[in-house]
Amino acid sequence: MSDTTQSTRPIRSVGILTSGGDAPGMNAVIRAVVRAGTYHGFRMLGIRRGFHGLLRGEMEELHNRSVSETLQRGGTFLQTARSKEFQEIEGVRKGVEMARVFNLDALVIIGGDGSFRGARELAREGLPVIGIPGTIDNDIGCTDYTIGYDTAMNTAMEAIDKLRDTASSHERCSVIELMGRNAGYIALNVGIACGAEVVLIPEVPSDFDRDVVKTLLEARNRGKKHYIVIVAEGKGNAVEFAEKIQKMTGIEARPTILGHLQRGGSPTVRDRTMASFMGARAIECLAEGRLNRIIVYRTGRLDDVDIEVALEQTKTIDAYQVEYARILSL
Ligand code: F6P
């Protein structure tokens, strides 16, 4: 494979798009990329509706004033989409062609794993890219942090604190389903922050009788009067879990699915600052001719990694955290 990590021609025009599920802080990334890009003398173009919009040439020039008042807003003002067409190589080639039509020399792509796979294909076809991790799930192997994660966790924590008030008043079990298709990072950390008696995540095998029924009944026998059970979306359905819990334990149980509430809202300080520094770093990479990189945050430092290497990396749930989530709720 040829070396795709060095610039072959100077970068003058940079496109930016958001892709996949939206996440709080995406607007803050766009703002940082546009303003850092303008500072470095790049012409900046915003692409609407992710790869879908790239294929249709839905783009417009963005200036410093175009991103005023966006820092504190949830969602993404560029909109986002999941493009089926882009999953085929013909779609990717059309994307590269469309970038040429608009004189784009490079793309900054904010999204999750799936979006980065699309970005890697663009890079392989000769269009330089920089990826910035943006997903509430925090499930991207190459980085410890993804934009939107902190806001989503705070939203979930605040909701569960409220559910605890009513569970405590009625001596009930509140069963809450949190987002995370294949990943339990939100569920585990919110579980620790809310002192949940049970946290069920896809990465950790569980047995309903032992890990739910027995845990809740033992908690009751130790004097607990209300209970919080958190289920990651990828592990099952809160309604079914609540029914089974009530049937097996005799404890009244109520389900709540937080769903897309976790994807909205004004980003937290952590998401705004991470978004700002990741956006700036993306532009620095382009200015220095370091192409086809993913911006990452690892062991407390911002860095950038070759996209081919980054997509090989995997992440695992910390067994120590799983253990202490249980111990601290006893
Ligand atoms: O990847 C982020 C995420 O919110 C997942 O946690 C969830 O499974 C998925 O997106 C839902 O996506 P949508 O409802 O937008 O199709």
Boltz pocket constraint, residues with backbone or C-beta under 6 A from the ligand:
constraints:
  - pocket:
      binder: B
      contacts: [[A, 21], [A, 22], [A, 112], [A, 135], [A, 136], [A, 137], [A, 179], [A, 180], [A, 181], [A, 233], [A, 263]]
      max_distance: 6.0
